[in-house]
Amino acid sequence: MLRAALLALLLCPAPALANAIAAVNGARTAYCGLPRATHPALIESRPLDALARLLAQGEPLEQAQLRAGYLVARLVRIRITGAPDDASVERLVGQRFCAQLADARLTQIGTYGRGESGLWILVAQPFTTPRPQEAAAVSRLVLALTNEARAHARTCGWRHFQPARPLSLAPALTRAAGAHARDMAAHDLFSHIGSDGSTPGQRATRAGYSWSMVGENIASGVRTPQELVAGWLASPHHCANIMTAGFRQMGVAFAVNRSSAAVIDWTEDFGRAR
């Protein structure tokens, strides 16, 4: 019986993990002064626990995320040594990490180890992507954001653009964008040249779009339409595509591959029909 009890103690996960989570949540309120209305208690994530273990063992973040099955949009890493009890963990976190923990987008927590020998704490915002059934709504939102940008004069790098007329969605350009987004996701590719050597114009033609001019924006690893368009506007070439007055239509699509480093790939195709 005694041997069985000792074996069970050795095999069970250390209860300090749950206490460490309570200590971090306590530090956020008692030391950092973060109100629960805007900063509710962090929720433990088992995959984030696994990520903490892999990082503690020296794995690179990108590889560890794929192995743990937890992808991060934002991450705070905390490592504590020499903390003999939960109160010490709470005090050390509150003294050193309030600025990082104030980000209200951080919602989950994972831990590994112990406070005395080395406690790893990860506080994260998980990386989420749109669902396939949301594709039409996402397209409409990207269109609206693109047209909002076109409605105002803008400087893209060294070029100045006057306001341009709004674009409309073209199903054929959406098909072309979808084909390229899926190609990039499947082949872990980030290029305007497809895995088969195709160009944006060739893909538009394949999709049934008869064009006089075409352009293309691509992106990877971007979670939301808002971040997507903001990133393109910050890039001179992509910004110029958005602001080009000659374009009349566009199509946009995303593809998700959670086993790839980028996770999600986007393509926005612009065109003017013949």
SULGIRA-V382759 format. One record per pair of residues at least 6 apart in sequence whose C-alpha atoms are under 6 Angstrom apart, sorted by the first residue. I is the first residue (numbers start at 1). J is the second residue. D is the distance in Angstrom with one decimal. If there is no record, write none. Layout:
# SULGIRA-V382759
I/J/D + I/J/D
This chain:
# SULGIRA-V382759
23/86/5.8 + 23/90/4.6 + 24/90/5.7 + 25/41/5.8 + 27/90/5.0 + 27/94/4.8 + 28/34/5.7 + 31/94/5.0 + 32/98/5.3 + 39/104/5.7 + 42/107/5.2 + 42/108/5.0 + 42/109/5.9 + 43/108/4.7 + 43/109/5.8 + 44/108/5.7 + 44/109/4.8 + 44/110/5.7 + 45/110/5.7 + 47/68/5.7 + 47/70/5.7 + 48/110/4.6 + 49/110/4.2 + 49/111/5.0 + 50/68/5.6 + 51/68/5.4 + 52/111/5.8 + 52/112/5.7 + 53/112/5.5 + 54/64/5.9 + 65/71/5.4 + 71/126/5.9 + 71/127/5.2 + 72/125/5.9 + 72/126/4.6 + 72/127/4.7 + 73/125/5.5 + 73/126/5.4 + 73/127/4.4 + 74/124/5.5 + 74/125/5.1 + 75/123/5.8 + 75/124/4.4 + 76/122/5.8 + 76/123/5.1 + 77/122/4.9 + 78/120/5.9 + 78/121/5.0 + 79/119/5.6 + 79/120/4.7 + 80/118/5.6 + 80/119/5.1 + 81/115/5.4 + 81/116/5.2 + 81/117/5.7 + 81/118/4.5 + 82/116/4.2 + 83/89/5.8 + 83/115/4.6 + 83/116/4.8 + 84/115/5.9 + 84/116/5.2 + 105/125/5.9 + 106/124/5.0 + 106/125/4.5 + 107/125/5.7 + 108/123/5.7 + 108/124/5.3 + 109/122/5.6 + 109/123/4.5 + 110/121/5.9 + 110/122/5.1 + 111/120/5.5 + 111/121/4.5 + 112/119/5.9 + 112/120/5.1 + 113/119/4.6 + 129/223/5.5 + 139/252/5.8 + 142/225/5.6 + 147/166/5.1 + 150/163/5.5 + 150/164/5.2 + 150/243/5.4 + 151/163/5.0 + 151/164/6.0 + 152/163/4.8 + 153/161/5.6 + 153/162/4.4 + 153/163/4.7 + 154/160/5.9 + 154/161/5.3 + 155/161/6.0 + 156/236/4.6 + 156/239/5.6 + 156/240/5.9 + 157/236/4.6 + 164/245/5.0 + 167/248/5.1 + 167/249/4.8 + 168/249/4.8 + 169/249/5.6 + 169/250/5.1 + 169/251/5.5 + 170/249/5.9 + 170/250/5.8 + 170/251/5.8 + 172/207/5.4 + 172/208/5.8 + 172/209/5.5 + 173/251/4.5 + 173/269/6.0 + 174/251/3.8 + 174/252/5.3 + 176/203/5.6 + 176/204/5.3 + 176/207/5.5 + 177/252/5.5 + 177/253/5.4 + 177/267/5.1 + 177/268/5.9 + 177/269/5.8 + 178/253/4.8 + 181/254/5.6 + 181/255/5.4 + 181/265/5.5 + 181/266/5.4 + 181/267/5.5 + 182/255/5.2 + 185/257/5.7 + 185/265/5.9 + 193/199/5.2 + 210/273/5.6 + 210/274/5.9 + 211/272/5.6 + 211/273/4.2 + 211/274/5.0 + 212/272/5.7 + 212/273/5.6 + 212/274/5.1 + 213/271/5.6 + 213/272/5.4 + 214/270/5.4 + 214/271/4.3 + 215/269/5.8 + 215/270/4.9 + 216/268/5.7 + 216/269/4.5 + 216/270/6.0 + 217/238/5.7 + 217/267/5.8 + 217/268/5.0 + 218/266/5.5 + 218/267/4.5 + 219/265/5.9 + 219/266/5.1 + 220/262/5.6 + 220/264/5.7 + 220/265/4.3 + 221/262/4.6 + 221/263/5.9 + 221/264/5.3 + 222/228/6.0 + 232/238/5.1 + 232/239/5.6 + 233/239/4.4 + 247/271/5.2 + 247/272/5.1 + 248/272/5.2 + 249/270/5.8 + 249/271/5.3 + 250/269/5.4 + 250/270/4.3 + 251/268/5.7 + 251/269/5.2 + 252/267/5.6 + 252/268/4.2 + 253/266/5.8 + 253/267/5.6 + 254/265/5.5 + 254/266/4.4 + 255/264/5.6 + 255/265/5.4 + 256/263/5.6 + 256/264/4.4 + 257/263/5.0
